[in-house]
Amino acid sequence: MLAIFSKGLVNPPQELQSPASLTSSMKPKLPFEILNGFVSSNPTNAFSMRFGSSASLAYVPPHNPSSTYKRLFSGVDEMHCIFMGNLNNLCSLLRQYGLSRGTNEAMFIIEAYRTLRDRGPYPPHQVLNHIEGSYGFVIYDAKARTVFAAVSADGGVELFWGVAADGSVAVSDDLKVIKESCAKSFAPFPAGCMFYSEQGLMSFEHPKSQMKAMPRIDSEGVMCGANFMADVQSRISGSSGGGSGRGMPRVGSEANWALRGSKA
């Protein structure tokens, strides 16, 4: 899978961008080059969508349908989700959300996101803490122009992210794609963490803790992006009762959820 989001729509931690990308023999690519390369490398079964200059999503169905982990793409009401992995408690989650048995993991993630966006009086990390399994997903809400991504705490599914030539952010489960696209400015997306474009990167395991960047050194001894982890000894300023500062803003509602997002 591949997701690309323009600079401004997504502002990653500054430590993700390595100065070594400017002097590396392999230069970072522009978004259209990254997308075209991904699609051309899977000419018979790649599917892609572009949302003007703001975002691009690309998806390749699994080569082995009986694989342990699912690979799914779903879109509902301008919300699009690429999902990889398995949710162990999907049946109970569907009952909790009042969804039909035929709802797959990607569709459930969209509906959980919709609930957070439109009705939820609680911060996003609480929903993720109720999900059991190994997973990684990226949601692009074209109507609200927001991005929501997460990787399960067990690290069973890996995503990688990096910074393209124009400052756009690329996300993929294919490390080779990210390396070739972002030169030295890339890193694994941290397990047990979520990224929301209006809030930034945070740990849903330790939502009160600040995120800490640890320099990554590649085989050539060059700084290559950063690994991010929750600093459990720290505390986000203004955090109280299980919040993370700001919640996901509500769409189609007069209520200002952002003012309530820090309360559990």
Backbone as CSV, one residue per row, in Angstrom:
resi,resn,N_x,N_y,N_z,CA_x,CA_y,CA_z,C_x,C_y,C_z
1,MET,0.829,-1.179,0.000,0.000,0.000,0.000,0.874,1.243,0.000
2,LEU,0.291,2.343,-0.420,1.013,3.608,-0.460,0.029,4.742,-0.234
3,ALA,0.397,5.663,0.624,-0.382,6.884,0.837,0.585,8.060,0.824
4,ILE,0.211,9.120,0.123,1.047,10.317,0.037,0.183,11.518,0.372
5,PHE,0.671,12.360,1.292,-0.090,13.526,1.726,0.773,14.774,1.627
6,SER,0.191,15.835,1.120,0.948,17.055,0.848,1.421,17.728,2.132
7,LYS,2.478,18.487,1.993,2.991,19.289,3.099,1.918,20.283,3.513
8,GLY,1.687,20.406,4.775,0.615,21.278,5.258,-0.600,20.474,5.653
9,LEU,-0.999,19.539,4.794,-2.081,18.634,5.168,-1.590,17.718,6.285
10,VAL,-0.353,17.248,6.154,0.293,16.429,7.180,1.641,17.048,7.512
11,ASN,1.838,17.343,8.786,3.112,17.878,9.258,3.732,16.880,10.227
12,PRO,4.667,16.059,9.746,5.260,15.033,10.600,6.251,15.638,11.588
13,PRO,6.714,14.873,12.551,7.773,15.373,13.435,8.984,15.807,12.613
14,GLN,9.574,16.922,12.987,10.680,17.462,12.182,11.873,16.521,12.147
15,GLU,12.008,15.654,13.174,13.138,14.733,13.206,13.062,13.666,12.121
16,LEU,11.892,13.496,11.508,11.759,12.498,10.448,12.572,12.888,9.218
17,GLN,12.751,14.194,9.022,13.497,14.670,7.848,14.968,14.802,8.188
18,SER,15.797,14.026,7.504,17.228,14.028,7.772,17.969,14.971,6.821
19,PRO,18.873,15.799,7.328,19.690,16.650,6.454,20.521,15.828,5.469
20,ALA,20.765,14.560,5.805,21.572,13.713,4.925,20.899,13.464,3.584
21,SER,19.578,13.678,3.511,18.884,13.504,2.236,19.369,14.483,1.175
22,LEU,19.861,15.645,1.635,20.326,16.665,0.695,21.644,16.290,0.041
23,THR,22.440,15.478,0.719,23.751,15.116,0.190,23.830,13.653,-0.229
24,SER,22.761,12.913,-0.042,22.759,11.504,-0.397,22.815,11.323,-1.914
25,SER,23.447,10.250,-2.343,23.498,9.953,-3.773,22.114,9.610,-4.312
26,MET,21.256,9.114,-3.430,19.869,8.828,-3.805,18.992,9.983,-3.337
27,LYS,18.425,10.716,-4.265,17.650,11.895,-3.943,16.187,11.529,-3.687
28,PRO,15.524,12.250,-2.779,14.094,12.009,-2.569,13.299,12.357,-3.825
29,LYS,12.172,11.700,-4.007,11.351,11.887,-5.197,10.156,12.787,-4.915
30,LEU,9.576,13.284,-5.989,8.338,14.049,-5.893,7.147,13.089,-5.817
31,PRO,6.018,13.545,-5.263,4.868,12.653,-5.090,4.430,11.917,-6.350
32,PHE,4.376,12.616,-7.493,3.905,11.950,-8.704,4.886,10.866,-9.149
33,GLU,6.185,11.066,-8.870,7.174,10.048,-9.205,7.009,8.817,-8.313
34,ILE,6.726,9.062,-7.043,6.532,7.953,-6.102,5.308,7.131,-6.495
35,LEU,4.197,7.816,-6.768,2.963,7.119,-7.130,3.116,6.367,-8.446
36,ASN,3.687,7.022,-9.448,3.860,6.373,-10.751,4.770,5.151,-10.649
37,GLY,5.815,5.250,-9.830,6.713,4.113,-9.653,6.022,2.946,-8.981
38,PHE,5.180,3.242,-7.991,4.455,2.185,-7.289,3.481,1.488,-8.231
39,VAL,2.745,2.258,-8.989,1.750,1.682,-9.905,2.434,0.898,-11.022
40,SER,3.524,1.439,-11.571,4.204,0.761,-12.674,4.871,-0.538,-12.225
41,SER,5.206,-0.636,-10.940,5.810,-1.873,-10.441,4.763,-2.955,-10.190
42,ASN,3.499,-2.556,-10.232,2.380,-3.510,-10.101,1.376,-3.221,-11.218
43,PRO,1.779,-3.394,-12.474,0.976,-2.908,-13.616,-0.355,-3.616,-13.803
44,THR,-0.499,-4.834,-13.332,-1.723,-5.584,-13.616,-2.791,-5.461,-12.543
45,ASN,-2.402,-5.110,-11.303,-3.416,-5.116,-10.252,-3.372,-3.926,-9.301
46,ALA,-2.582,-2.918,-9.588,-2.524,-1.746,-8.710,-3.743,-0.857,-8.929
47,PHE,-4.244,-0.319,-7.844,-5.375,0.606,-7.866,-4.933,1.888,-7.179
48,SER,-5.217,3.044,-7.771,-4.796,4.300,-7.157,-5.871,5.359,-7.289
49,MET,-5.861,6.297,-6.352,-6.778,7.432,-6.348,-5.979,8.690,-6.035
50,ARG,-6.303,9.763,-6.736,-5.674,11.043,-6.456,-6.738,12.043,-6.028
51,PHE,-6.384,12.875,-5.059,-7.295,13.892,-4.552,-6.652,15.255,-4.780
52,GLY,-6.625,15.651,-6.061,-5.950,16.878,-6.426,-4.475,16.806,-6.048
53,SER,-3.959,17.882,-5.488,-2.561,17.899,-5.057,-2.421,17.563,-3.576
54,SER,-3.551,17.243,-2.920,-3.526,17.033,-1.472,-3.097,15.632,-1.067
55,ALA,-3.596,14.617,-1.785,-3.358,13.251,-1.340,-3.446,12.272,-2.498
56,SER,-2.772,11.143,-2.329,-2.861,10.019,-3.260,-2.865,8.739,-2.443
57,LEU,-3.679,7.776,-2.866,-3.726,6.467,-2.233,-3.539,5.408,-3.297
58,ALA,-2.770,4.383,-2.991,-2.569,3.284,-3.934,-2.600,1.970,-3.164
59,TYR,-3.125,0.963,-3.835,-3.382,-0.309,-3.156,-3.169,-1.457,-4.128
60,VAL,-2.553,-2.515,-3.640,-2.373,-3.734,-4.422,-3.000,-4.885,-3.635
61,PRO,-3.957,-5.605,-4.201,-4.579,-6.732,-3.492,-3.532,-7.764,-3.096
62,PRO,-3.794,-8.541,-2.054,-2.814,-9.554,-1.623,-2.576,-10.605,-2.690
63,HIS,-1.318,-10.998,-2.860,-0.992,-12.032,-3.839,-1.503,-13.389,-3.385
64,ASN,-1.544,-13.573,-2.077,-2.017,-14.832,-1.509,-3.251,-14.571,-0.656
65,PRO,-4.452,-14.813,-1.185,-5.683,-14.518,-0.446,-5.784,-15.231,0.895
66,SER,-5.070,-16.333,1.050,-5.126,-17.086,2.299,-4.050,-16.648,3.287
67,SER,-3.419,-15.518,3.025,-2.374,-15.010,3.900,-2.919,-14.755,5.306
68,THR,-2.039,-14.848,6.283,-2.440,-14.637,7.679,-3.041,-13.261,7.882
69,TYR,-2.436,-12.250,7.267,-2.914,-10.885,7.424,-3.725,-10.454,6.202
70,LYS,-4.824,-9.755,6.470,-5.660,-9.229,5.400,-5.075,-7.919,4.884
71,ARG,-5.409,-7.622,3.653,-5.032,-6.352,3.026,-6.292,-5.834,2.348
72,LEU,-6.829,-4.723,2.843,-8.149,-4.269,2.418,-8.136,-2.786,2.087
73,PHE,-9.024,-2.419,1.161,-9.252,-1.006,0.844,-10.754,-0.770,0.816
74,SER,-11.219,0.258,1.516,-12.640,0.597,1.509,-12.811,2.113,1.477
75,GLY,-13.914,2.548,0.891,-14.239,3.962,0.862,-15.717,4.167,1.110
76,VAL,-16.052,5.079,2.018,-17.443,5.387,2.361,-17.563,6.886,2.591
77,ASP,-18.468,7.535,1.847,-18.760,8.953,2.079,-17.493,9.807,2.151
78,GLU,-16.619,9.638,1.169,-15.389,10.414,1.046,-14.353,10.101,2.119
79,MET,-14.570,9.024,2.877,-13.567,8.522,3.819,-12.979,7.249,3.232
80,HIS,-11.666,7.189,3.123,-10.998,6.074,2.465,-9.982,5.456,3.418
81,CYS,-9.988,4.129,3.506,-9.117,3.428,4.452,-8.375,2.290,3.765
82,ILE,-7.067,2.240,3.981,-6.260,1.081,3.615,-5.893,0.391,4.923
83,PHE,-6.223,-0.880,5.018,-6.035,-1.637,6.253,-5.217,-2.890,5.982
84,MET,-4.329,-3.220,6.919,-3.568,-4.460,6.850,-3.560,-5.109,8.218
85,GLY,-3.755,-6.439,8.252,-3.689,-7.155,9.512,-4.974,-7.884,9.836
86,ASN,-5.224,-8.069,11.112,-6.423,-8.747,11.604,-6.868,-8.107,12.904
87,LEU,-8.180,-8.028,13.103,-8.738,-7.592,14.377,-9.316,-8.817,15.074
88,ASN,-8.738,-9.196,16.189,-9.163,-10.402,16.882,-10.563,-10.295,17.472
89,ASN,-10.959,-9.093,17.843,-12.263,-8.897,18.463,-13.240,-8.167,17.545
90,LEU,-13.116,-8.402,16.234,-13.973,-7.706,15.273,-15.454,-7.965,15.551
91,CYS,-15.825,-9.195,15.851,-17.247,-9.515,16.067,-17.839,-8.701,17.213
92,SER,-17.105,-8.608,18.318,-17.616,-7.839,19.452,-17.636,-6.341,19.144
93,LEU,-16.662,-5.871,18.361,-16.649,-4.460,17.971,-17.839,-4.122,17.074
94,LEU,-18.182,-5.050,16.166,-19.330,-4.814,15.291,-20.613,-4.722,16.104
95,ARG,-20.748,-5.565,17.109,-21.932,-5.490,17.979,-21.947,-4.175,18.750
96,GLN,-20.795,-3.783,19.243,-20.695,-2.549,20.015,-21.096,-1.331,19.187
97,TYR,-20.701,-1.325,17.903,-20.986,-0.187,17.035,-22.286,-0.359,16.252
98,GLY,-22.962,-1.499,16.437,-24.217,-1.724,15.735,-24.047,-1.935,14.247
99,LEU,-22.959,-2.587,13.845,-22.668,-2.805,12.430,-22.990,-4.242,12.050
100,SER,-23.240,-4.471,10.765,-23.616,-5.798,10.288,-22.420,-6.741,10.301
101,ARG,-22.707,-8.056,10.298,-21.654,-9.063,10.335,-20.769,-9.025,9.102
102,GLY,-21.284,-8.519,7.990,-20.499,-8.476,6.757,-19.501,-7.339,6.705
103,THR,-19.427,-6.536,7.748,-18.496,-5.410,7.785,-17.068,-5.913,7.978
104,ASN,-16.174,-5.569,7.056,-14.786,-6.010,7.208,-13.983,-5.011,8.039
105,GLU,-12.718,-5.316,8.238,-11.882,-4.503,9.122,-11.737,-3.062,8.641
106,ALA,-11.533,-2.882,7.358,-11.373,-1.526,6.833,-12.660,-0.723,6.991
107,MET,-13.792,-1.352,6.734,-15.073,-0.665,6.904,-15.326,-0.329,8.368
108,PHE,-14.935,-1.252,9.274,-15.105,-0.951,10.696,-14.256,0.251,11.106
109,ILE,-12.991,0.290,10.658,-12.117,1.407,11.018,-12.718,2.724,10.546
110,ILE,-13.308,2.725,9.352,-13.959,3.944,8.855,-15.100,4.345,9.773
111,GLU,-15.928,3.377,10.171,-17.071,3.704,11.025,-16.620,4.145,12.413
112,ALA,-15.552,3.543,12.930,-15.014,3.988,14.216,-14.498,5.416,14.102
113,TYR,-13.803,5.710,12.998,-13.330,7.074,12.760,-14.508,8.038,12.636
114,ARG,-15.555,7.627,11.917,-16.727,8.492,11.750,-17.364,8.815,13.111
115,THR,-17.430,7.799,13.965,-17.991,8.007,15.296,-17.171,9.026,16.078
116,LEU,-15.860,8.897,15.996,-14.989,9.864,16.655,-15.189,11.264,16.082
117,ARG,-15.247,11.340,14.769,-15.332,12.636,14.101,-16.648,13.344,14.357
118,ASP,-17.745,12.588,14.340,-19.061,13.212,14.366,-19.746,13.216,15.724
119,ARG,-19.446,12.195,16.545,-20.237,12.078,17.773,-19.424,11.846,19.029
120,GLY,-18.210,11.406,18.893,-17.484,10.956,20.069,-17.045,12.073,20.993
121,PRO,-17.382,11.997,22.263,-16.904,12.993,23.232,-15.601,12.572,23.887
122,TYR,-14.889,11.608,23.281,-13.678,11.076,23.896,-12.535,11.118,22.890
123,PRO,-11.313,11.131,23.377,-10.154,11.221,22.482,-9.930,9.930,21.703
124,PRO,-9.289,10.019,20.535,-9.133,8.864,19.650,-8.424,7.676,20.261
125,HIS,-7.479,7.908,21.162,-6.705,6.777,21.684,-7.576,5.778,22.430
126,GLN,-8.708,6.229,22.978,-9.561,5.307,23.716,-10.193,4.271,22.798
127,VAL,-10.532,4.669,21.566,-11.079,3.709,20.611,-10.013,2.691,20.226
128,LEU,-8.795,3.142,19.972,-7.733,2.230,19.568,-7.390,1.251,20.692
129,ASN,-7.487,1.676,21.917,-7.195,0.779,23.034,-8.213,-0.344,23.156
130,HIS,-9.379,-0.187,22.537,-10.402,-1.231,22.579,-10.243,-2.240,21.442
131,ILE,-9.346,-1.962,20.513,-9.134,-2.849,19.369,-8.027,-3.845,19.694
132,GLU,-8.308,-5.126,19.472,-7.330,-6.175,19.725,-6.882,-6.788,18.400
133,GLY,-5.582,-7.009,18.264,-5.080,-7.642,17.053,-3.802,-6.996,16.568
134,SER,-3.378,-7.426,15.398,-2.209,-6.857,14.727,-2.713,-6.092,13.509
135,TYR,-2.400,-4.820,13.428,-2.962,-4.026,12.335,-2.131,-2.776,12.068
136,GLY,-2.325,-2.269,10.885,-1.830,-0.966,10.501,-2.834,-0.389,9.525
137,PHE,-3.156,0.884,9.650,-4.125,1.476,8.722,-3.841,2.954,8.503
138,VAL,-4.346,3.437,7.382,-4.298,4.861,7.055,-5.673,5.258,6.554
139,ILE,-6.234,6.311,7.114,-7.510,6.867,6.654,-7.267,8.258,6.097
140,TYR,-7.866,8.533,4.935,-7.903,9.908,4.434,-9.358,10.328,4.315
141,ASP,-9.707,11.373,5.034,-11.053,11.944,4.997,-11.007,13.132,4.042
142,ALA,-11.487,12.909,2.818,-11.383,13.949,1.791,-12.287,15.134,2.089
143,LYS,-13.374,14.905,2.795,-14.296,15.995,3.122,-13.695,16.908,4.196
144,ALA,-13.184,16.297,5.262,-12.605,17.077,6.351,-11.142,17.416,6.108
145,ARG,-10.538,16.778,5.069,-9.121,16.965,4.748,-8.242,16.627,5.963
146,THR,-8.482,15.442,6.506,-7.700,14.988,7.639,-7.146,13.591,7.372
147,VAL,-6.081,13.259,8.064,-5.416,11.961,7.954,-5.350,11.334,9.342
148,PHE,-5.660,10.061,9.407,-5.613,9.319,10.667,-4.946,7.982,10.379
149,ALA,-3.851,7.693,11.070,-3.103,6.456,10.846,-2.678,5.874,12.183
150,ALA,-2.530,4.551,12.226,-2.109,3.898,13.463,-1.508,2.542,13.167
151,VAL,-0.680,2.066,14.095,-0.086,0.734,14.039,-0.252,0.099,15.415
152,SER,-0.656,-1.159,15.449,-0.910,-1.847,16.714,0.353,-1.946,17.561
153,ALA,0.135,-2.116,18.857,1.245,-2.105,19.802,2.141,-3.326,19.688
154,ASP,1.626,-4.438,19.145,2.430,-5.659,19.092,3.459,-5.656,17.975
155,GLY,3.391,-4.686,17.073,4.364,-4.608,15.984,4.230,-5.699,14.951
156,GLY,3.102,-6.428,14.962,2.913,-7.512,14.005,2.785,-7.037,12.575
157,VAL,2.302,-5.818,12.386,2.210,-5.189,11.058,3.101,-3.957,11.078
158,GLU,3.898,-3.803,10.043,4.821,-2.672,9.983,4.396,-1.682,8.906
159,LEU,4.467,-0.407,9.244,4.349,0.673,8.276,5.615,1.515,8.374
160,PHE,5.955,2.167,7.275,7.102,3.050,7.231,6.646,4.392,6.663
161,TRP,7.258,5.462,7.157,6.913,6.778,6.630,8.161,7.600,6.401
162,GLY,8.032,8.558,5.484,9.184,9.371,5.145,8.752,10.655,4.470
163,VAL,9.736,11.504,4.210,9.478,12.832,3.647,9.976,12.869,2.203
164,ALA,9.080,13.241,1.288,9.403,13.320,-0.136,10.139,14.622,-0.456
165,ALA,10.481,14.801,-1.724,11.301,15.945,-2.138,10.648,17.284,-1.869
166,ASP,9.321,17.344,-1.936,8.623,18.617,-1.735,8.072,18.765,-0.327
167,GLY,8.454,17.885,0.584,7.968,17.958,1.951,6.720,17.142,2.205
168,SER,6.173,16.509,1.163,5.030,15.619,1.352,5.456,14.419,2.187
169,VAL,4.471,13.753,2.792,4.737,12.571,3.603,4.229,11.336,2.877
170,ALA,5.071,10.332,2.767,4.699,9.062,2.145,4.647,7.986,3.222
171,VAL,3.638,7.126,3.135,3.460,6.021,4.085,3.271,4.740,3.281
172,SER,3.962,3.678,3.668,3.820,2.409,2.949,4.206,1.255,3.861
173,ASP,3.703,0.069,3.530,4.159,-1.138,4.229,5.386,-1.724,3.550
174,ASP,5.798,-1.133,2.430,6.943,-1.615,1.654,8.154,-0.732,1.956
175,LEU,9.101,-1.267,2.724,10.280,-0.487,3.112,11.072,-0.026,1.897
176,LYS,11.171,-0.860,0.881,11.921,-0.493,-0.317,11.324,0.733,-0.987
177,VAL,10.001,0.795,-1.046,9.331,1.950,-1.662,9.682,3.229,-0.913
178,ILE,9.644,3.177,0.413,9.928,4.374,1.206,11.399,4.762,1.107
179,LYS,12.295,3.795,1.133,13.726,4.092,0.993,14.019,4.783,-0.330
180,GLU,13.463,4.235,-1.410,13.730,4.790,-2.735,13.036,6.127,-2.944
181,SER,12.007,6.400,-2.175,11.228,7.627,-2.361,11.723,8.779,-1.505
182,CYS,12.263,8.464,-0.330,12.541,9.505,0.664,14.019,9.620,1.039
183,ALA,14.886,8.924,0.296,16.335,8.970,0.568,16.608,8.628,2.028
184,LYS,17.226,9.540,2.783,17.572,9.256,4.182,16.495,9.718,5.169
185,SER,15.429,10.312,4.672,14.400,10.866,5.558,13.225,9.913,5.709
186,PHE,13.461,8.818,6.425,12.389,7.853,6.632,12.630,7.108,7.939
187,ALA,11.591,6.414,8.409,11.682,5.647,9.649,10.499,4.703,9.738
188,PRO,10.582,3.688,10.597,9.391,2.879,10.865,8.340,3.729,11.566
189,PHE,7.078,3.531,11.214,6.014,4.173,11.970,5.964,3.455,13.321
190,PRO,6.001,4.190,14.429,6.148,3.539,15.737,4.932,2.715,16.142
191,ALA,5.198,1.502,16.635,4.130,0.620,17.102,3.459,1.221,18.332
192,GLY,2.157,0.968,18.453,1.416,1.490,19.592,1.153,2.971,19.508
193,CYS,1.292,3.523,18.291,1.129,4.972,18.111,0.124,5.279,17.013
194,MET,-0.382,6.484,17.053,-1.313,6.985,16.042,-0.849,8.372,15.606
195,PHE,-1.230,8.710,14.381,-0.960,10.054,13.867,-2.267,10.632,13.373
196,TYR,-2.616,11.782,13.889,-3.787,12.506,13.415,-3.305,13.860,12.920
197,SER,-3.705,14.246,11.724,-3.111,15.413,11.085,-3.335,16.710,11.856
198,GLU,-4.382,16.793,12.682,-4.621,17.998,13.466,-3.945,17.938,14.832
199,GLN,-3.378,16.807,15.157,-2.841,16.606,16.502,-1.387,16.174,16.490
200,GLY,-0.971,15.468,15.455,0.390,14.990,15.363,0.529,13.558,15.828
201,LEU,1.743,13.167,16.142,2.051,11.799,16.540,1.896,11.651,18.047
202,MET,1.236,10.574,18.473,1.111,10.297,19.892,1.009,8.798,20.126
203,SER,1.322,8.377,21.332,1.175,6.981,21.727,-0.235,6.774,22.268
204,PHE,-0.958,5.781,21.713,-2.265,5.503,22.300,-2.135,4.553,23.488
205,GLU,-0.954,3.950,23.665,-0.685,3.172,24.874,-0.388,4.088,26.057
206,HIS,0.317,5.171,25.787,0.711,6.117,26.839,0.320,7.530,26.388
207,PRO,-0.987,7.827,26.346,-1.447,9.093,25.769,-1.033,10.334,26.540
208,LYS,-0.626,10.182,27.803,-0.213,11.343,28.586,1.267,11.672,28.392
209,SER,1.988,10.767,27.718,3.431,10.933,27.574,3.795,11.645,26.279
210,GLN,4.857,12.422,26.343,5.389,13.056,25.150,6.107,12.018,24.291
211,MET,6.169,12.287,22.987,6.907,11.429,22.083,8.366,11.890,22.030
212,LYS,9.254,10.915,22.028,10.688,11.200,22.015,11.305,10.655,20.740
213,ALA,12.127,11.461,20.078,12.799,11.054,18.846,14.201,10.542,19.162
214,MET,14.509,9.348,18.669,15.837,8.750,18.844,16.502,8.664,17.482
215,PRO,17.692,9.251,17.304,18.366,9.233,15.992,18.587,7.812,15.489
216,ARG,18.381,7.621,14.192,18.622,6.332,13.546,19.870,6.445,12.679
217,ILE,20.744,5.496,12.806,21.973,5.485,12.002,21.921,4.276,11.071
218,ASP,22.127,4.523,9.771,22.051,3.417,8.821,23.393,2.689,8.726
219,SER,23.457,1.708,7.821,24.668,0.883,7.682,25.875,1.681,7.204
220,GLU,25.623,2.870,6.655,26.714,3.718,6.183,27.157,4.704,7.266
221,GLY,26.538,4.608,8.444,26.887,5.517,9.527,26.267,6.888,9.382
222,VAL,25.217,6.995,8.575,24.558,8.273,8.315,23.233,8.332,9.062
223,MET,22.937,9.496,9.667,21.676,9.661,10.359,20.529,9.538,9.362
224,CYS,19.575,8.708,9.692,18.516,8.357,8.751,17.170,8.473,9.451
225,GLY,16.587,9.667,9.448,15.320,9.854,10.117,15.465,9.638,11.611
226,ALA,14.401,9.157,12.250,14.425,8.943,13.694,13.405,7.889,14.080
227,ASN,13.734,7.152,15.132,12.751,6.274,15.756,12.008,7.071,16.816
228,PHE,10.708,6.875,16.907,9.902,7.622,17.858,9.313,6.679,18.887
229,MET,9.335,7.112,20.148,8.787,6.300,21.222,8.214,7.214,22.291
230,ALA,7.297,6.664,23.075,6.714,7.436,24.162,7.713,7.548,25.305
231,ASP,7.931,8.752,25.788,8.786,8.987,26.943,7.900,8.902,28.181
232,VAL,7.852,7.727,28.790,6.908,7.494,29.890,7.247,8.311,31.126
233,GLN,8.442,8.930,31.155,8.808,9.774,32.287,8.313,11.202,32.121
234,SER,7.779,11.502,30.925,7.324,12.862,30.654,5.803,12.914,30.703
235,ARG,5.275,14.110,30.599,3.832,14.293,30.599,3.490,15.461,29.693
236,ILE,2.513,15.280,28.814,2.107,16.348,27.913,1.519,17.493,28.718
237,SER,1.939,18.693,28.436,1.457,19.867,29.149,-0.045,20.004,28.996
238,GLY,-0.727,20.129,30.092,-2.181,20.313,30.057,-2.938,19.019,30.004
239,SER,-2.238,17.859,29.973,-2.922,16.576,29.888,-3.534,16.225,31.226
240,SER,-4.745,15.703,31.191,-5.410,15.295,32.425,-6.450,14.253,32.116
241,GLY,-6.544,13.257,32.975,-7.631,12.299,32.901,-7.689,11.483,31.645
242,GLY,-6.562,11.215,30.988,-6.575,10.310,29.841,-6.675,11.002,28.510
243,GLY,-6.582,12.334,28.466,-6.642,13.026,27.191,-5.261,13.238,26.631
244,SER,-5.199,13.873,25.470,-3.911,14.105,24.840,-3.798,15.531,24.348
245,GLY,-4.526,16.455,24.991,-4.413,17.845,24.576,-5.564,18.240,23.687
246,ARG,-5.654,17.628,22.495,-6.724,17.977,21.568,-7.344,16.717,21.008
247,GLY,-8.638,16.738,20.884,-9.319,15.606,20.276,-9.573,15.875,18.808
248,MET,-10.214,14.936,18.151,-10.538,15.075,16.747,-11.724,16.023,16.592
249,PRO,-11.628,17.093,15.798,-12.740,18.034,15.688,-13.957,17.392,15.058
250,ARG,-15.115,17.772,15.532,-16.345,17.192,15.019,-16.735,17.859,13.705
251,VAL,-17.307,17.076,12.814,-17.739,17.565,11.508,-19.254,17.510,11.472
252,GLY,-19.897,18.572,10.993,-21.347,18.569,10.907,-22.004,18.740,12.261
253,SER,-21.340,19.378,13.191,-21.897,19.574,14.517,-21.464,20.936,15.028
254,GLU,-22.342,21.572,15.794,-21.995,22.871,16.356,-21.099,22.737,17.573
255,ALA,-21.066,21.522,18.149,-20.259,21.322,19.349,-18.777,21.403,19.020
256,ASN,-18.032,22.077,19.862,-16.601,22.167,19.658,-15.924,21.063,20.447
257,TRP,-15.694,19.947,19.773,-15.124,18.784,20.432,-13.682,19.030,20.843
258,ALA,-13.013,19.913,20.113,-11.602,20.161,20.414,-11.419,20.654,21.852
259,LEU,-12.422,21.368,22.379,-12.320,21.863,23.729,-12.565,20.784,24.767
260,ARG,-13.141,19.642,24.292,-13.497,18.583,25.216,-12.608,17.359,25.070
261,GLY,-11.684,17.422,24.094,-10.909,16.226,23.767,-9.953,15.782,24.848
262,SER,-9.688,16.668,25.839,-8.735,16.272,26.868,-9.393,15.575,28.038
263,LYS,-10.699,15.311,27.931,-11.395,14.646,29.019,-11.793,13.246,28.591
264,ALA,-11.605,12.298,29.482,-11.927,10.920,29.165,-13.423,10.696,29.270
